[in-house]
Structures are given as structure tokens and as C-alpha cells.
Amino acid sequence: MFAIDPEANASGDLNVPVVNRDSEAFFQANYLMADLRNRLDELLASLSGKSVYNRVLKLRVPSGGVC
């Protein structure tokens, strides 16, 4: 688990780790899990009008909350 301060990141604060400031560094250090990749594929298909996927999703976070 990790936390990112969006305000510090948006303001260019150099105390924010480079992996959170630079998209290339972020994607070199992380990867899409299969379920997230599937949700993104469904989202893009729905937005382009090519799909009839359910557009209402409930996202759960590891701490047990819902966002």
C-alpha cells in the first residue's frame, strides 16, 4: 500500500518520489493486473460505442473500503 499527495505531485514538489512524478518511471515500476486491464478494455470499448458492458462498477480498496 502507498499514498500519494496529489497536491504535492501537481505542484512539482521534488520531495515526491520520481516514480510518482514521471509516467515512464511509474510504468516501468508497475504493471496492470489482468482484472484492471479487463476493466480498462471494457471502459474503452464502452466509450467508443462498441460494447454493451455494465458501466456501473464498485471498486474495492485493500483496506476494505469502497471508492
mmCIF file of the N, C-alpha and C atoms, coordinates in Angstrom:
data_MODEL
# 
_entry.id   MODEL 
# 
loop_
_atom_site.group_PDB 
_atom_site.id 
_atom_site.type_symbol 
_atom_site.label_atom_id 
_atom_site.label_alt_id 
_atom_site.label_comp_id 
_atom_site.label_asym_id 
_atom_site.label_entity_id 
_atom_site.label_seq_id 
_atom_site.pdbx_PDB_ins_code 
_atom_site.Cartn_x 
_atom_site.Cartn_y 
_atom_site.Cartn_z 
_atom_site.occupancy 
_atom_site.B_iso_or_equiv 
_atom_site.pdbx_formal_charge 
_atom_site.auth_seq_id 
_atom_site.auth_comp_id 
_atom_site.auth_asym_id 
_atom_site.auth_atom_id 
_atom_site.pdbx_PDB_model_num 
ATOM 1   N N  . MET A 1 1  ? 0.840   -1.174 0.000   1.00 0.00 ? 1  MET A N  1 
ATOM 2   C CA . MET A 1 1  ? 0.000   0.000  0.000   1.00 0.00 ? 1  MET A CA 1 
ATOM 3   C C  . MET A 1 1  ? 0.891   1.244  0.000   1.00 0.00 ? 1  MET A C  1 
ATOM 4   N N  . PHE A 1 2  ? 0.412   2.282  -0.595  1.00 0.00 ? 2  PHE A N  1 
ATOM 5   C CA . PHE A 1 2  ? 1.145   3.532  -0.640  1.00 0.00 ? 2  PHE A CA 1 
ATOM 6   C C  . PHE A 1 2  ? 0.167   4.679  -0.719  1.00 0.00 ? 2  PHE A C  1 
ATOM 7   N N  . ALA A 1 3  ? 0.662   5.869  -0.446  1.00 0.00 ? 3  ALA A N  1 
ATOM 8   C CA . ALA A 1 3  ? -0.175  7.060  -0.530  1.00 0.00 ? 3  ALA A CA 1 
ATOM 9   C C  . ALA A 1 3  ? 0.563   8.114  -1.345  1.00 0.00 ? 3  ALA A C  1 
ATOM 10  N N  . ILE A 1 4  ? -0.167  8.846  -2.139  1.00 0.00 ? 4  ILE A N  1 
ATOM 11  C CA . ILE A 1 4  ? 0.393   9.915  -2.948  1.00 0.00 ? 4  ILE A CA 1 
ATOM 12  C C  . ILE A 1 4  ? -0.350  11.196 -2.597  1.00 0.00 ? 4  ILE A C  1 
ATOM 13  N N  . ASP A 1 5  ? 0.389   12.271 -2.411  1.00 0.00 ? 5  ASP A N  1 
ATOM 14  C CA . ASP A 1 5  ? -0.206  13.576 -2.143  1.00 0.00 ? 5  ASP A CA 1 
ATOM 15  C C  . ASP A 1 5  ? -0.433  14.253 -3.500  1.00 0.00 ? 5  ASP A C  1 
ATOM 16  N N  . PRO A 1 6  ? -1.663  14.261 -4.009  1.00 0.00 ? 6  PRO A N  1 
ATOM 17  C CA . PRO A 1 6  ? -1.919  14.830 -5.335  1.00 0.00 ? 6  PRO A CA 1 
ATOM 18  C C  . PRO A 1 6  ? -1.500  16.297 -5.457  1.00 0.00 ? 6  PRO A C  1 
ATOM 19  N N  . GLU A 1 7  ? -1.676  17.080 -4.386  1.00 0.00 ? 7  GLU A N  1 
ATOM 20  C CA . GLU A 1 7  ? -1.316  18.493 -4.446  1.00 0.00 ? 7  GLU A CA 1 
ATOM 21  C C  . GLU A 1 7  ? 0.198   18.665 -4.605  1.00 0.00 ? 7  GLU A C  1 
ATOM 22  N N  . ALA A 1 8  ? 0.971   17.903 -3.819  1.00 0.00 ? 8  ALA A N  1 
ATOM 23  C CA . ALA A 1 8  ? 2.428   17.980 -3.922  1.00 0.00 ? 8  ALA A CA 1 
ATOM 24  C C  . ALA A 1 8  ? 2.891   17.520 -5.302  1.00 0.00 ? 8  ALA A C  1 
ATOM 25  N N  . ASN A 1 9  ? 2.259   16.479 -5.802  1.00 0.00 ? 9  ASN A N  1 
ATOM 26  C CA . ASN A 1 9  ? 2.620   15.959 -7.122  1.00 0.00 ? 9  ASN A CA 1 
ATOM 27  C C  . ASN A 1 9  ? 2.300   16.984 -8.212  1.00 0.00 ? 9  ASN A C  1 
ATOM 28  N N  . ALA A 1 10 ? 1.134   17.598 -8.146  1.00 0.00 ? 10 ALA A N  1 
ATOM 29  C CA . ALA A 1 10 ? 0.717   18.570 -9.161  1.00 0.00 ? 10 ALA A CA 1 
ATOM 30  C C  . ALA A 1 10 ? 1.571   19.834 -9.123  1.00 0.00 ? 10 ALA A C  1 
ATOM 31  N N  . SER A 1 11 ? 2.078   20.186 -7.937  1.00 0.00 ? 11 SER A N  1 
ATOM 32  C CA . SER A 1 11 ? 2.876   21.404 -7.821  1.00 0.00 ? 11 SER A CA 1 
ATOM 33  C C  . SER A 1 11 ? 4.335   21.192 -8.198  1.00 0.00 ? 11 SER A C  1 
ATOM 34  N N  . GLY A 1 12 ? 4.703   19.945 -8.519  1.00 0.00 ? 12 GLY A N  1 
ATOM 35  C CA . GLY A 1 12 ? 6.078   19.663 -8.921  1.00 0.00 ? 12 GLY A CA 1 
ATOM 36  C C  . GLY A 1 12 ? 7.041   19.540 -7.760  1.00 0.00 ? 12 GLY A C  1 
ATOM 37  N N  . ASP A 1 13 ? 6.538   19.264 -6.569  1.00 0.00 ? 13 ASP A N  1 
ATOM 38  C CA . ASP A 1 13 ? 7.374   19.102 -5.376  1.00 0.00 ? 13 ASP A CA 1 
ATOM 39  C C  . ASP A 1 13 ? 8.403   18.003 -5.605  1.00 0.00 ? 13 ASP A C  1 
ATOM 40  N N  . LEU A 1 14 ? 9.693   18.356 -5.505  1.00 0.00 ? 14 LEU A N  1 
ATOM 41  C CA . LEU A 1 14 ? 10.760  17.383 -5.758  1.00 0.00 ? 14 LEU A CA 1 
ATOM 42  C C  . LEU A 1 14 ? 10.909  16.366 -4.634  1.00 0.00 ? 14 LEU A C  1 
ATOM 43  N N  . ASN A 1 15 ? 10.171  16.544 -3.527  1.00 0.00 ? 15 ASN A N  1 
ATOM 44  C CA . ASN A 1 15 ? 10.174  15.542 -2.464  1.00 0.00 ? 15 ASN A CA 1 
ATOM 45  C C  . ASN A 1 15 ? 9.296   14.346 -2.811  1.00 0.00 ? 15 ASN A C  1 
ATOM 46  N N  . VAL A 1 16 ? 8.461   14.496 -3.828  1.00 0.00 ? 16 VAL A N  1 
ATOM 47  C CA . VAL A 1 16 ? 7.635   13.380 -4.305  1.00 0.00 ? 16 VAL A CA 1 
ATOM 48  C C  . VAL A 1 16 ? 8.559   12.433 -5.064  1.00 0.00 ? 16 VAL A C  1 
ATOM 49  N N  . PRO A 1 17 ? 8.542   11.139 -4.747  1.00 0.00 ? 17 PRO A N  1 
ATOM 50  C CA . PRO A 1 17 ? 9.416   10.194 -5.437  1.00 0.00 ? 17 PRO A CA 1 
ATOM 51  C C  . PRO A 1 17 ? 9.228   10.253 -6.960  1.00 0.00 ? 17 PRO A C  1 
ATOM 52  N N  . VAL A 1 18 ? 10.329  10.091 -7.683  1.00 0.00 ? 18 VAL A N  1 
ATOM 53  C CA . VAL A 1 18 ? 10.289  10.195 -9.145  1.00 0.00 ? 18 VAL A CA 1 
ATOM 54  C C  . VAL A 1 18 ? 9.292   9.212  -9.755  1.00 0.00 ? 18 VAL A C  1 
ATOM 55  N N  . VAL A 1 19 ? 9.119   8.066  -9.133  1.00 0.00 ? 19 VAL A N  1 
ATOM 56  C CA . VAL A 1 19 ? 8.184   7.070  -9.669  1.00 0.00 ? 19 VAL A CA 1 
ATOM 57  C C  . VAL A 1 19 ? 6.749   7.595  -9.657  1.00 0.00 ? 19 VAL A C  1 
ATOM 58  N N  . ASN A 1 20 ? 6.463   8.585  -8.806  1.00 0.00 ? 20 ASN A N  1 
ATOM 59  C CA . ASN A 1 20 ? 5.125   9.182  -8.757  1.00 0.00 ? 20 ASN A CA 1 
ATOM 60  C C  . ASN A 1 20 ? 5.029   10.458 -9.577  1.00 0.00 ? 20 ASN A C  1 
ATOM 61  N N  . ARG A 1 21 ? 6.172   10.994 -10.022 1.00 0.00 ? 21 ARG A N  1 
ATOM 62  C CA . ARG A 1 21 ? 6.182   12.224 -10.821 1.00 0.00 ? 21 ARG A CA 1 
ATOM 63  C C  . ARG A 1 21 ? 6.315   11.965 -12.304 1.00 0.00 ? 21 ARG A C  1 
ATOM 64  N N  . ASP A 1 22 ? 6.924   10.872 -12.667 1.00 0.00 ? 22 ASP A N  1 
ATOM 65  C CA . ASP A 1 22 ? 7.245   10.604 -14.059 1.00 0.00 ? 22 ASP A CA 1 
ATOM 66  C C  . ASP A 1 22 ? 6.491   9.362  -14.534 1.00 0.00 ? 22 ASP A C  1 
ATOM 67  N N  . SER A 1 23 ? 5.649   9.521  -15.555 1.00 0.00 ? 23 SER A N  1 
ATOM 68  C CA . SER A 1 23 ? 4.818   8.402  -16.008 1.00 0.00 ? 23 SER A CA 1 
ATOM 69  C C  . SER A 1 23 ? 5.660   7.237  -16.522 1.00 0.00 ? 23 SER A C  1 
ATOM 70  N N  . GLU A 1 24 ? 6.761   7.520  -17.194 1.00 0.00 ? 24 GLU A N  1 
ATOM 71  C CA . GLU A 1 24 ? 7.602   6.432  -17.701 1.00 0.00 ? 24 GLU A CA 1 
ATOM 72  C C  . GLU A 1 24 ? 8.195   5.626  -16.542 1.00 0.00 ? 24 GLU A C  1 
ATOM 73  N N  . ALA A 1 25 ? 8.681   6.318  -15.518 1.00 0.00 ? 25 ALA A N  1 
ATOM 74  C CA . ALA A 1 25 ? 9.220   5.632  -14.339 1.00 0.00 ? 25 ALA A CA 1 
ATOM 75  C C  . ALA A 1 25 ? 8.124   4.840  -13.634 1.00 0.00 ? 25 ALA A C  1 
ATOM 76  N N  . PHE A 1 26 ? 6.921   5.413  -13.577 1.00 0.00 ? 26 PHE A N  1 
ATOM 77  C CA . PHE A 1 26 ? 5.800   4.714  -12.930 1.00 0.00 ? 26 PHE A CA 1 
ATOM 78  C C  . PHE A 1 26 ? 5.493   3.398  -13.631 1.00 0.00 ? 26 PHE A C  1 
ATOM 79  N N  . PHE A 1 27 ? 5.375   3.435  -14.952 1.00 0.00 ? 27 PHE A N  1 
ATOM 80  C CA . PHE A 1 27 ? 5.005   2.216  -15.673 1.00 0.00 ? 27 PHE A CA 1 
ATOM 81  C C  . PHE A 1 27 ? 6.147   1.217  -15.794 1.00 0.00 ? 27 PHE A C  1 
ATOM 82  N N  . GLN A 1 28 ? 7.377   1.654  -15.601 1.00 0.00 ? 28 GLN A N  1 
ATOM 83  C CA . GLN A 1 28 ? 8.495   0.706  -15.532 1.00 0.00 ? 28 GLN A CA 1 
ATOM 84  C C  . GLN A 1 28 ? 8.481   -0.040 -14.201 1.00 0.00 ? 28 GLN A C  1 
ATOM 85  N N  . ALA A 1 29 ? 7.974   0.620  -13.153 1.00 0.00 ? 29 ALA A N  1 
ATOM 86  C CA . ALA A 1 29 ? 7.960   0.027  -11.816 1.00 0.00 ? 29 ALA A CA 1 
ATOM 87  C C  . ALA A 1 29 ? 6.657   -0.711 -11.496 1.00 0.00 ? 29 ALA A C  1 
ATOM 88  N N  . ASN A 1 30 ? 5.636   -0.553 -12.314 1.00 0.00 ? 30 ASN A N  1 
ATOM 89  C CA . ASN A 1 30 ? 4.320   -1.140 -12.044 1.00 0.00 ? 30 ASN A CA 1 
ATOM 90  C C  . ASN A 1 30 ? 3.793   -1.833 -13.297 1.00 0.00 ? 30 ASN A C  1 
ATOM 91  N N  . TYR A 1 31 ? 2.760   -2.591 -13.127 1.00 0.00 ? 31 TYR A N  1 
ATOM 92  C CA . TYR A 1 31 ? 2.120   -3.248 -14.251 1.00 0.00 ? 31 TYR A CA 1 
ATOM 93  C C  . TYR A 1 31 ? 0.624   -3.367 -13.996 1.00 0.00 ? 31 TYR A C  1 
ATOM 94  N N  . LEU A 1 32 ? -0.133  -3.519 -15.063 1.00 0.00 ? 32 LEU A N  1 
ATOM 95  C CA . LEU A 1 32 ? -1.575  -3.700 -14.938 1.00 0.00 ? 32 LEU A CA 1 
ATOM 96  C C  . LEU A 1 32 ? -1.882  -5.162 -14.636 1.00 0.00 ? 32 LEU A C  1 
ATOM 97  N N  . MET A 1 33 ? -2.649  -5.399 -13.593 1.00 0.00 ? 33 MET A N  1 
ATOM 98  C CA . MET A 1 33 ? -3.099  -6.755 -13.316 1.00 0.00 ? 33 MET A CA 1 
ATOM 99  C C  . MET A 1 33 ? -4.225  -7.081 -14.288 1.00 0.00 ? 33 MET A C  1 
ATOM 100 N N  . ALA A 1 34 ? -4.473  -8.352 -14.492 1.00 0.00 ? 34 ALA A N  1 
ATOM 101 C CA . ALA A 1 34 ? -5.438  -8.800 -15.500 1.00 0.00 ? 34 ALA A CA 1 
ATOM 102 C C  . ALA A 1 34 ? -6.812  -8.162 -15.321 1.00 0.00 ? 34 ALA A C  1 
ATOM 103 N N  . ASP A 1 35 ? -7.331  -8.106 -14.095 1.00 0.00 ? 35 ASP A N  1 
ATOM 104 C CA . ASP A 1 35 ? -8.671  -7.548 -13.882 1.00 0.00 ? 35 ASP A CA 1 
ATOM 105 C C  . ASP A 1 35 ? -8.727  -6.063 -14.218 1.00 0.00 ? 35 ASP A C  1 
ATOM 106 N N  . LEU A 1 36 ? -7.691  -5.318 -13.850 1.00 0.00 ? 36 LEU A N  1 
ATOM 107 C CA . LEU A 1 36 ? -7.675  -3.894 -14.179 1.00 0.00 ? 36 LEU A CA 1 
ATOM 108 C C  . LEU A 1 36 ? -7.568  -3.704 -15.686 1.00 0.00 ? 36 LEU A C  1 
ATOM 109 N N  . ARG A 1 37 ? -6.737  -4.505 -16.331 1.00 0.00 ? 37 ARG A N  1 
ATOM 110 C CA . ARG A 1 37 ? -6.619  -4.430 -17.790 1.00 0.00 ? 37 ARG A CA 1 
ATOM 111 C C  . ARG A 1 37 ? -7.978  -4.722 -18.446 1.00 0.00 ? 37 ARG A C  1 
ATOM 112 N N  . ASN A 1 38 ? -8.700  -5.713 -17.933 1.00 0.00 ? 38 ASN A N  1 
ATOM 113 C CA . ASN A 1 38 ? -10.026 -6.036 -18.474 1.00 0.00 ? 38 ASN A CA 1 
ATOM 114 C C  . ASN A 1 38 ? -11.001 -4.878 -18.289 1.00 0.00 ? 38 ASN A C  1 
ATOM 115 N N  . ARG A 1 39 ? -10.989 -4.243 -17.077 1.00 0.00 ? 39 ARG A N  1 
ATOM 116 C CA . ARG A 1 39 ? -11.880 -3.106 -16.839 1.00 0.00 ? 39 ARG A CA 1 
ATOM 117 C C  . ARG A 1 39 ? -11.553 -1.963 -17.792 1.00 0.00 ? 39 ARG A C  1 
ATOM 118 N N  . LEU A 1 40 ? -10.273 -1.707 -18.032 1.00 0.00 ? 40 LEU A N  1 
ATOM 119 C CA . LEU A 1 40 ? -9.883  -0.638 -18.953 1.00 0.00 ? 40 LEU A CA 1 
ATOM 120 C C  . LEU A 1 40 ? -10.310 -0.957 -20.382 1.00 0.00 ? 40 LEU A C  1 
ATOM 121 N N  . ASP A 1 41 ? -10.161 -2.222 -20.792 1.00 0.00 ? 41 ASP A N  1 
ATOM 122 C CA . ASP A 1 41 ? -10.624 -2.629 -22.127 1.00 0.00 ? 41 ASP A CA 1 
ATOM 123 C C  . ASP A 1 41 ? -12.127 -2.415 -22.269 1.00 0.00 ? 41 ASP A C  1 
ATOM 124 N N  . GLU A 1 42 ? -12.882 -2.802 -21.237 1.00 0.00 ? 42 GLU A N  1 
ATOM 125 C CA . GLU A 1 42 ? -14.335 -2.609 -21.254 1.00 0.00 ? 42 GLU A CA 1 
ATOM 126 C C  . GLU A 1 42 ? -14.689 -1.125 -21.292 1.00 0.00 ? 42 GLU A C  1 
ATOM 127 N N  . LEU A 1 43 ? -13.987 -0.320 -20.511 1.00 0.00 ? 43 LEU A N  1 
ATOM 128 C CA . LEU A 1 43 ? -14.242 1.113  -20.485 1.00 0.00 ? 43 LEU A CA 1 
ATOM 129 C C  . LEU A 1 43 ? -14.015 1.734  -21.865 1.00 0.00 ? 43 LEU A C  1 
ATOM 130 N N  . LEU A 1 44 ? -12.881 1.430  -22.471 1.00 0.00 ? 44 LEU A N  1 
ATOM 131 C CA . LEU A 1 44 ? -12.587 1.990  -23.791 1.00 0.00 ? 44 LEU A CA 1 
ATOM 132 C C  . LEU A 1 44 ? -13.591 1.518  -24.842 1.00 0.00 ? 44 LEU A C  1 
ATOM 133 N N  . ALA A 1 45 ? -13.979 0.255  -24.766 1.00 0.00 ? 45 ALA A N  1 
ATOM 134 C CA . ALA A 1 45 ? -14.978 -0.253 -25.702 1.00 0.00 ? 45 ALA A CA 1 
ATOM 135 C C  . ALA A 1 45 ? -16.310 0.463  -25.512 1.00 0.00 ? 45 ALA A C  1 
ATOM 136 N N  . SER A 1 46 ? -16.721 0.664  -24.251 1.00 0.00 ? 46 SER A N  1 
ATOM 137 C CA . SER A 1 46 ? -17.978 1.357  -23.968 1.00 0.00 ? 46 SER A CA 1 
ATOM 138 C C  . SER A 1 46 ? -17.943 2.801  -24.448 1.00 0.00 ? 46 SER A C  1 
ATOM 139 N N  . LEU A 1 47 ? -16.821 3.486  -24.193 1.00 0.00 ? 47 LEU A N  1 
ATOM 140 C CA . LEU A 1 47 ? -16.707 4.879  -24.608 1.00 0.00 ? 47 LEU A CA 1 
ATOM 141 C C  . LEU A 1 47 ? -16.722 5.037  -26.124 1.00 0.00 ? 47 LEU A C  1 
ATOM 142 N N  . SER A 1 48 ? -16.247 4.024  -26.822 1.00 0.00 ? 48 SER A N  1 
ATOM 143 C CA . SER A 1 48 ? -16.225 4.102  -28.285 1.00 0.00 ? 48 SER A CA 1 
ATOM 144 C C  . SER A 1 48 ? -17.518 3.577  -28.902 1.00 0.00 ? 48 SER A C  1 
ATOM 145 N N  . GLY A 1 49 ? -18.477 3.156  -28.055 1.00 0.00 ? 49 GLY A N  1 
ATOM 146 C CA . GLY A 1 49 ? -19.763 2.687  -28.552 1.00 0.00 ? 49 GLY A CA 1 
ATOM 147 C C  . GLY A 1 49 ? -19.733 1.273  -29.116 1.00 0.00 ? 49 GLY A C  1 
ATOM 148 N N  . LYS A 1 50 ? -18.685 0.510  -28.842 1.00 0.00 ? 50 LYS A N  1 
ATOM 149 C CA . LYS A 1 50 ? -18.530 -0.831 -29.403 1.00 0.00 ? 50 LYS A CA 1 
ATOM 150 C C  . LYS A 1 50 ? -18.960 -1.945 -28.450 1.00 0.00 ? 50 LYS A C  1 
ATOM 151 N N  . SER A 1 51 ? -19.537 -1.593 -27.314 1.00 0.00 ? 51 SER A N  1 
ATOM 152 C CA . SER A 1 51 ? -19.791 -2.631 -26.326 1.00 0.00 ? 51 SER A CA 1 
ATOM 153 C C  . SER A 1 51 ? -21.076 -2.381 -25.553 1.00 0.00 ? 51 SER A C  1 
ATOM 154 N N  . VAL A 1 52 ? -21.538 -3.432 -24.901 1.00 0.00 ? 52 VAL A N  1 
ATOM 155 C CA . VAL A 1 52 ? -22.719 -3.319 -24.037 1.00 0.00 ? 52 VAL A CA 1 
ATOM 156 C C  . VAL A 1 52 ? -22.365 -3.753 -22.609 1.00 0.00 ? 52 VAL A C  1 
ATOM 157 N N  . TYR A 1 53 ? -21.126 -3.497 -22.190 1.00 0.00 ? 53 TYR A N  1 
ATOM 158 C CA . TYR A 1 53 ? -20.699 -3.854 -20.840 1.00 0.00 ? 53 TYR A CA 1 
ATOM 159 C C  . TYR A 1 53 ? -21.466 -3.038 -19.813 1.00 0.00 ? 53 TYR A C  1 
ATOM 160 N N  . ASN A 1 54 ? -21.592 -3.594 -18.615 1.00 0.00 ? 54 ASN A N  1 
ATOM 161 C CA . ASN A 1 54 ? -22.191 -2.876 -17.500 1.00 0.00 ? 54 ASN A CA 1 
ATOM 162 C C  . ASN A 1 54 ? -21.270 -1.714 -17.153 1.00 0.00 ? 54 ASN A C  1 
ATOM 163 N N  . ARG A 1 55 ? -21.771 -0.516 -17.167 1.00 0.00 ? 55 ARG A N  1 
ATOM 164 C CA . ARG A 1 55 ? -20.932 0.663  -16.928 1.00 0.00 ? 55 ARG A CA 1 
ATOM 165 C C  . ARG A 1 55 ? -20.909 1.094  -15.469 1.00 0.00 ? 55 ARG A C  1 
ATOM 166 N N  . VAL A 1 56 ? -21.573 0.352  -14.588 1.00 0.00 ? 56 VAL A N  1 
ATOM 167 C CA . VAL A 1 56 ? -21.568 0.681  -13.170 1.00 0.00 ? 56 VAL A CA 1 
ATOM 168 C C  . VAL A 1 56 ? -20.667 -0.323 -12.465 1.00 0.00 ? 56 VAL A C  1 
ATOM 169 N N  . LEU A 1 57 ? -19.615 0.185  -11.828 1.00 0.00 ? 57 LEU A N  1 
ATOM 170 C CA . LEU A 1 57 ? -18.646 -0.675 -11.146 1.00 0.00 ? 57 LEU A CA 1 
ATOM 171 C C  . LEU A 1 57 ? -18.506 -0.250 -9.693  1.00 0.00 ? 57 LEU A C  1 
ATOM 172 N N  . LYS A 1 58 ? -18.229 -1.201 -8.821  1.00 0.00 ? 58 LYS A N  1 
ATOM 173 C CA . LYS A 1 58 ? -17.900 -0.904 -7.430  1.00 0.00 ? 58 LYS A CA 1 
ATOM 174 C C  . LYS A 1 58 ? -16.443 -1.296 -7.253  1.00 0.00 ? 58 LYS A C  1 
ATOM 175 N N  . LEU A 1 59 ? -15.603 -0.316 -6.936  1.00 0.00 ? 59 LEU A N  1 
ATOM 176 C CA . LEU A 1 59 ? -14.187 -0.572 -6.743  1.00 0.00 ? 59 LEU A CA 1 
ATOM 177 C C  . LEU A 1 59 ? -13.904 -0.727 -5.261  1.00 0.00 ? 59 LEU A C  1 
ATOM 178 N N  . ARG A 1 60 ? -13.163 -1.758 -4.910  1.00 0.00 ? 60 ARG A N  1 
ATOM 179 C CA . ARG A 1 60 ? -12.818 -2.007 -3.513  1.00 0.00 ? 60 ARG A CA 1 
ATOM 180 C C  . ARG A 1 60 ? -11.334 -1.747 -3.321  1.00 0.00 ? 60 ARG A C  1 
ATOM 181 N N  . VAL A 1 61 ? -10.987 -1.219 -2.155  1.00 0.00 ? 61 VAL A N  1 
ATOM 182 C CA . VAL A 1 61 ? -9.602  -0.961 -1.838  1.00 0.00 ? 61 VAL A CA 1 
ATOM 183 C C  . VAL A 1 61 ? -9.133  -1.993 -0.804  1.00 0.00 ? 61 VAL A C  1 
ATOM 184 N N  . PRO A 1 62 ? -7.814  -2.262 -0.722  1.00 0.00 ? 62 PRO A N  1 
ATOM 185 C CA . PRO A 1 62 ? -7.306  -3.313 0.171   1.00 0.00 ? 62 PRO A CA 1 
ATOM 186 C C  . PRO A 1 62 ? -7.696  -3.149 1.625   1.00 0.00 ? 62 PRO A C  1 
ATOM 187 N N  . SER A 1 63 ? -7.939  -1.924 2.078   1.00 0.00 ? 63 SER A N  1 
ATOM 188 C CA . SER A 1 63 ? -8.278  -1.721 3.491   1.00 0.00 ? 63 SER A CA 1 
ATOM 189 C C  . SER A 1 63 ? -9.741  -2.046 3.786   1.00 0.00 ? 63 SER A C  1 
ATOM 190 N N  . GLY A 1 64 ? -10.479 -2.488 2.784   1.00 0.00 ? 64 GLY A N  1 
ATOM 191 C CA . GLY A 1 64 ? -11.864 -2.863 2.987   1.00 0.00 ? 64 GLY A CA 1 
ATOM 192 C C  . GLY A 1 64 ? -12.861 -1.782 2.632   1.00 0.00 ? 64 GLY A C  1 
ATOM 193 N N  . GLY A 1 65 ? -12.384 -0.622 2.256   1.00 0.00 ? 65 GLY A N  1 
ATOM 194 C CA . GLY A 1 65 ? -13.290 0.456  1.887   1.00 0.00 ? 65 GLY A CA 1 
ATOM 195 C C  . GLY A 1 65 ? -13.782 0.316  0.472   1.00 0.00 ? 65 GLY A C  1 
ATOM 196 N N  . VAL A 1 66 ? -14.657 1.188  0.082   1.00 0.00 ? 66 VAL A N  1 
ATOM 197 C CA . VAL A 1 66 ? -15.185 1.216  -1.280  1.00 0.00 ? 66 VAL A CA 1 
ATOM 198 C C  . VAL A 1 66 ? -15.023 2.628  -1.806  1.00 0.00 ? 66 VAL A C  1 
ATOM 199 N N  . CYS A 1 67 ? -14.581 2.742  -3.048  1.00 0.00 ? 67 CYS A N  1 
ATOM 200 C CA . CYS A 1 67 ? -14.459 4.080  -3.628  1.00 0.00 ? 67 CYS A CA 1 
ATOM 201 C C  . CYS A 1 67 ? -15.331 4.193  -4.856  1.00 0.00 ? 67 CYS A C  1 
# 
